[in-house]
């Protein structure tokens, strides 16, 4: 065993075992010493570091890197794509998005540096980046891995910064500055300056005060020396009172303009009283000064403000990080989309407009909502499989499918497959496959942009508790001011305690009774709850939601997509017309649908079309601009040209009730009843043209794994008011799933139209106006019901 251990050779740069890669063990003389490396990338990075005079990095590091990314270890295509991606950050519009102006020629850039594992990494990155011409200042935070650079864009490009980091084994990811975070950082910098001044003054004044009190007790200090030391305290305390304590003095502005005092007014009053009394004593020579108290109080209160500020900044940064931002740039196709290597140009995402065709590779974030289109793209080696290899003549396979990670929008951790014609959502990541996307809406109107706006506004509304504390604090502050005044008057006029003693008592009342905890407790707890909820995939709109959740009377549940997986499958079909024509009609009316039932029918149509051996695309004759009308609670309808009809006719797809309203043939209606009876636990949909039945489909869904636990828990918690299921499905279908999940038979309400769901919820709210009525839905077709409830999930 000892011999085996001695044979293990570790890379001098990354610490990985040598000899396991294709290059074996590399030995090279670097900086006058021979070292071993696992690859040429590590050897090159080591040369760069040592030749730059930063060899101390290897002596001082306390840990070895993990998963270091080096150019020598990468596939050439991957390296080329990385350089192209870095170059995109040099676009003027992208630079404006990712940097902030500092002065006329300088801008501030924030990077997330991946690969930092010890303080030596911080030292190395700061030294290497500071050597770039045009970089004025660099600061790397070890805890967060963030680097802040002040640089001149006219002398150094962002791509040069990113490429330098890659060359030494790190990866830099530019971060788009968040407006709220920027405001908080500016506030923090100002707060740190105030703390520094207060700390310097408090420390020195305390030393002087120690000498003053020592001389006071033994009587050895002369009057001249005492006055000199008072001068010193006065000069140090005045900047603290006028500048560092200004954050507390601002409260007087609102008070003097006719409002009520806040807690800052209490603090400012106490500080001002102590300061001005000390100034009076200093010039009059009667009594004792309290400059040390002024400095100490200001310093300690500012430290408390700083701790609160750090908590708010961390929370804001985490919330901004949880909502993945859209990329700053993308590849827009300018040539023929049927070319396996289409011509593209790099453009800023803000310049993308509906109708543009974008090229996306594996690992890239989708910048805008759009539709996946089929294109003969050449796949990359990492995405090729037996069915996805390049053709010998150079033509790539028809890219009709891809896998995307939609977790940022749906919370679903598993990648989902998307096919040509499917909708791709902005913020999703292409996990596998090179695809083309036809943009349907501007990035600013995308699903992720809406989510970002919600997250940005989360917590702004405040709760009733917060509004109550905001109303109480001014009144409470006024009471404290009056109490301090009464305490001063009582001790000065009645207790004969003297001016200085009475003033200290009044100041103590002001400072100790300040309602800081009352003012900060509710918003801090609310902010923490909103952050933790967002981290678990729950976006809490404001603090009032948390308050309403403590008073829930009844939970209403939608079925499809909420209690069930929302991924129904076609289990039975009966055709009354040509099968291929029926599949075309399904594709025509359901293309781009986001409803689970529509997606299931579209998936069935694709599968059957391919199984029939058709070479033509299922969507070959589908108008991309077709107008589909949604009939609430029933189905969808569109106008098409059909056979020898003199004008457009209505193509309908929807529930049995919807079909029965328009199909007049008695035999067809009997067939509907028979098909429905044969599939009692399935959702039955019909397809018709005018009054002619074309096909019937039975679809089944499966419950979500945690649905039973949720229903059981709510039934236990609300034993007198157990949850209710509201659904538009037939009673037998709803009852089959509802009983399986644990709903009481009487609490399964089926066959409801959207307006009937709204009426049911409104009736419950009217019967219990003081309680919270909650509606849980997936948002596809129950948005009105969600809006009708007092709490929507």
Secondary structure, 3 states (H helix, E strand, C coil): CHHHHHHCCECCCCCCECCCCCCCCEEEEECCEEEEECCHHHHHHHHHHHHCCCCHHHHHCCCCCCCCCCHHHCCHHHHHHHHHHHHHHHCHHHHHHHEEECCCCCEEEEEEEECCCCHHHHHHHHHHHHCCCCEEEEEECCCCCEEEEEECCCCCCHHHHHHHHHHCCCEEEECCCCHHHHHHHHHHHHHHHHHHHHHHHHHHHHHHHHHHHHHHHHCCCCHHHHHHHHHHHHHHHHHHHHHHCHHHHCHHHHHHCCCCCCHHHHHHHHHHHHHHHHHHHHHHCCCCCCHHHHHHHHHHHHHHHHHHHHHHHHHHHHHHHHCCCCCCEEEEECCCCCCCCCCEEEEEHHHCCCCCEEEECCCCECCCCEEEECECCCCCHHHCCCCCCCCCCCCCCCECEEEEECHHHHCCCCCEEEECCCEECCCCEEEECCEEEEECCCHHHCHHHHHHHHHHHCCCCCCHHHHHHHHHHHHHHHHHHHHHHHHHHHHHHHCCCCHHHHHHHHHHHHHHCCCHHHHHHHHHHHHHHHHHHHHCCCCCCCHHHHHHHCCEEEEEEECCCCCECCCCEEEEEEECCCHHHHHHHHHHHHCCCCCHHHHHHHHHHHHHHHHCCCCCCCCCCCCCCCCEEEECCCEEEEEECCCCCCCCEEEEEEEHHHHHCCCCCHHHHHHHHHHHHHCCCCEEEEEEECCEEEEEEEEECCECCCHHHHHHHHHHHCCCCCCEEECCCCHHHHHHHHHHHCCCHHHEECCCCHHHHHHHHHHHHHHCCCCEEEEECCCCCCHHHHHHCCEEC
